[in-house]
Amino acid sequence: MVESTNIYAMECLQANLAAHGAVFFAHYQTAGKGQRGKTWSGEPGSNIAMSVIVDCSPFSLTNQFPLSVMVAVACHDLFNKYATDDTFIKWPNDVYWRDRKAGGILIENQVRGDKWNAAVVGIGMNINQTLFPEGLKNPVSLKQIMGKDHDTVAIAKELCEYLEIRYVQLKNGGFENLLAHYNTHLFKRDEKVRLKNNSAAFYCTVKGVSKDGDLLVADGPKDSFRFGEVEWEMNIEC
């Protein structure tokens, strides 16, 4: 049990006690971290809650989206293996099964000067939990999909294997193919959705995500949005 695998991993990284490939797995977090200041909570022993240290020195600090794509694709690889082709990547990097959230990713960076030294990649994935807090709008677990328990540690190890495969692909110049996979499995692609920009809600059609991480749409107030500019409506949690 730890407060947060991301906090612990970052502390180890800052103290030079861990490097690329180090994995921190917890059966329970008392204060798991989610995107944009949200928390990530889970039933003790039922899910994946882990953080991985990634060497980012080969990548550009001014364009961090490729790392996000790489991690999202690796998580999709894993969940799709078990939950079939109803698994999607929700922009920017959540894992969805049909219209329900199965996992989330939080990336925190270590920057030294003008160099991107490393990142702590936090991943939360619902595996065996079947009862969730009322405040969560649309969670789903692998057990709910498949009807049986899974070994969370074994699946976490599998996820690490996918992460390494996709990391090597990114490092070797494979971002274009990673982005193509990401867009092929993009949540709500070519579907009309309701988004909200500040207090104004509108409908548009999701077309894809650009190499810079912008959500590309048609029939909206403009053709693209950066992360943080819009929120999903229709009972879909960002």
WORANOR-V345206 format. One record per backbone hydrogen bond with DSSP energy under -0.5 kcal/mol. CO is the residue of the C=O (numbers start at 0). NH is the residue of the N-H. E is the energy in kcal/mol with one decimal. If there is no record, write none. Layout:
# WORANOR-V345206
co = (CO,CO)
nh = (NH,NH)
e = (E,E)
This chain:
# WORANOR-V345206
co = (1,2,3,4,5,6,7,8,9,10,11,11,12,18,21,22,23,26,27,31,33,34,37,42,45,46,47,48,49,50,51,52,53,53,55,59,63,63,64,65,66,67,68,69,70,71,72,73,74,75,76,77,78,78,79,82,83,85,87,87,88,88,89,93,93,94,94,95,95,96,99,100,101,102,103,105,105,107,108,109,109,110,111,114,114,116,116,117,118,118,119,119,120,121,122,123,124,124,125,126,132,137,140,141,142,149,150,151,152,153,154,155,156,157,158,159,160,161,162,163,164,165,166,167,168,169,173,174,175,176,177,178,179,180,182,184,185,187,190,192,192,193,194,195,195,196,198,199,201,203,203,204,205,207,209,213,213,214,215,215,217,222,224,225,225,230,232,234)
nh = (29,30,7,8,9,10,11,12,13,14,16,17,15,21,52,24,50,44,1,39,36,37,33,45,127,48,124,25,122,23,120,20,55,118,58,62,66,67,68,69,70,71,72,73,74,75,76,77,78,79,80,81,81,82,83,85,86,97,89,95,90,186,93,89,95,101,102,87,97,99,96,139,125,94,123,107,121,119,110,116,117,112,114,111,116,55,56,109,53,120,107,121,51,105,49,103,47,126,141,142,135,100,144,145,146,151,154,155,156,157,158,159,160,161,162,163,164,165,166,167,168,169,170,171,173,172,177,178,179,180,181,182,183,184,185,88,188,190,205,194,203,232,201,197,230,199,200,196,194,192,205,217,189,215,212,209,215,224,206,207,204,216,214,228,229,195,235,236)
e = (-2.4,-2.9,-2.4,-2.7,-2.5,-2.2,-2.1,-2.5,-2.8,-1.6,-3.2,-0.7,-1.6,-2.2,-2.4,-0.5,-2.2,-3.4,-1.8,-1.9,-0.7,-2.0,-3.6,-2.1,-3.2,-0.6,-2.3,-2.6,-3.2,-2.9,-3.1,-3.1,-0.6,-2.1,-2.0,-1.1,-0.9,-1.2,-2.4,-2.5,-2.3,-2.4,-2.7,-2.1,-2.4,-2.3,-2.8,-1.9,-2.5,-2.8,-1.2,-0.9,-0.6,-3.1,-1.4,-0.6,-1.0,-2.9,-0.6,-2.9,-0.6,-2.7,-2.5,-2.4,-0.6,-3.1,-1.8,-3.4,-0.5,-2.1,-3.0,-2.0,-3.1,-2.4,-2.5,-0.5,-3.4,-3.5,-0.6,-1.3,-1.7,-0.5,-1.8,-2.4,-1.2,-1.5,-0.8,-3.3,-2.7,-0.7,-2.4,-0.8,-2.2,-2.6,-2.3,-2.4,-2.5,-0.6,-1.4,-2.5,-1.6,-2.3,-1.6,-2.9,-2.9,-0.9,-2.3,-2.2,-2.1,-1.8,-2.3,-2.0,-1.5,-2.0,-2.6,-2.2,-2.1,-2.6,-2.4,-2.3,-1.8,-2.4,-2.9,-1.9,-2.4,-1.7,-2.1,-3.0,-1.8,-2.1,-2.6,-2.7,-2.2,-1.7,-1.2,-2.7,-1.7,-2.0,-2.0,-0.6,-2.1,-2.5,-2.7,-0.6,-2.1,-2.1,-0.6,-3.0,-2.7,-3.1,-0.5,-2.0,-3.7,-3.2,-1.7,-2.5,-0.5,-1.8,-3.1,-1.5,-2.6,-2.5,-2.9,-2.3,-0.5,-2.4,-0.9,-0.6)
